[in-house]
Amino acid sequence: MGSLMCPLDVAIMRWESSTLVRVTGELDLSNITSLERRLAEAEQSPGSTLVIDLTGLDFIDSTGLHSLARLHQRRRRTGGGVTVMTGARIGRIFHVIGLDQVLDVRCEECD
């Protein structure tokens, strides 16, 4: 009996000064290229703020975390910002590995 996979979905919405990237499903090595393509597309948008909404994400592995850290580094070099919104389970991962000390992570459900 195999596990049920939640496919990755990445939606991009643009506003005047920001771009929202909503990521849902499961993010891992098998679909990281898809996310990175969409992030590159979002980075081309005018506006300085990039908001990554992970509240609908069920799973993230180290490749996904590393990709978000690299995005933050690229944006810092070009003067753009990145804010990551998470739910409690994914937010806990960011906290345990210390990525919440590097990225602007907003987790309404976290302590």
C-alpha positions in Angstrom: 0.0 0.0 0.0 1.7 3.2 -1.2 1.4 6.6 0.4 -0.9 9.2 -1.2 1.0 11.9 -2.9 -0.2 15.5 -3.0 1.0 17.1 -6.2 2.8 20.4 -6.0 0.8 23.4 -7.2 2.3 26.9 -7.5 0.1 29.9 -8.2 1.4 33.4 -8.7 -0.7 36.5 -8.0 0.6 40.1 -8.5 -0.3 43.3 -6.8 1.1 46.8 -7.2 4.2 46.4 -4.9 4.3 42.7 -4.2 3.9 39.2 -5.7 2.3 36.3 -3.9 3.5 32.8 -4.6 1.1 30.2 -3.2 2.6 26.8 -2.8 0.4 23.8 -2.0 0.9 20.0 -1.8 4.2 18.4 -1.2 7.6 19.9 -2.1 10.5 17.6 -2.5 13.4 16.6 -4.8 10.9 15.2 -7.4 9.3 18.6 -8.1 11.8 21.3 -6.9 12.5 22.2 -10.6 8.9 23.2 -11.0 9.0 25.4 -8.0 12.3 27.1 -9.0 10.9 27.8 -12.5 7.9 29.5 -11.0 10.0 31.4 -8.4 12.2 32.7 -11.3 9.0 33.8 -13.1 7.8 35.6 -9.9 11.1 37.3 -9.4 10.7 39.0 -12.8 7.6 40.8 -11.5 7.8 44.5 -10.7 7.7 45.3 -7.0 10.2 44.6 -4.3 8.3 42.2 -2.0 7.9 38.5 -2.7 5.5 36.7 -0.4 5.8 32.9 -0.4 2.6 31.3 1.1 3.3 27.8 2.3 0.2 27.6 4.5 -1.2 25.0 2.1 2.0 22.9 2.0 1.8 19.5 3.5 5.5 18.5 3.3 8.8 20.1 2.5 12.2 18.4 2.3 15.7 19.9 2.5 15.7 20.7 -1.2 12.7 22.9 -0.8 14.2 24.6 2.3 17.5 25.2 0.4 15.7 26.6 -2.5 13.9 29.2 -0.3 17.2 30.1 1.4 18.8 30.7 -2.1 15.8 32.8 -3.1 16.4 34.9 0.0 20.1 35.4 -0.9 19.3 36.4 -4.5 16.6 38.9 -3.4 18.9 40.4 -0.7 21.6 41.0 -3.4 19.1 42.9 -5.6 17.4 44.8 -2.8 14.1 42.8 -2.8 12.5 41.2 0.2 11.1 37.8 0.8 8.4 37.0 3.4 7.4 33.3 4.0 4.0 32.5 5.5 3.6 29.0 7.0 1.3 26.9 9.1 2.4 25.4 12.4 3.9 22.1 11.1 6.0 23.7 8.4 6.8 26.7 10.6 8.2 24.3 13.2 10.6 22.9 10.7 11.9 26.4 9.8 12.3 27.1 13.6 14.1 23.8 14.4 16.7 24.3 11.6 17.1 28.0 12.4 15.8 29.2 9.0 13.4 31.5 10.7 16.4 33.4 11.9 17.4 34.1 8.3 14.1 34.4 6.5 11.2 36.6 7.4 8.9 33.8 8.5 5.3 34.6 9.5 3.4 31.8 11.3 0.1 32.8 12.9 -0.3 29.4 14.4 3.2 29.1 15.9 4.1 30.0 19.5 
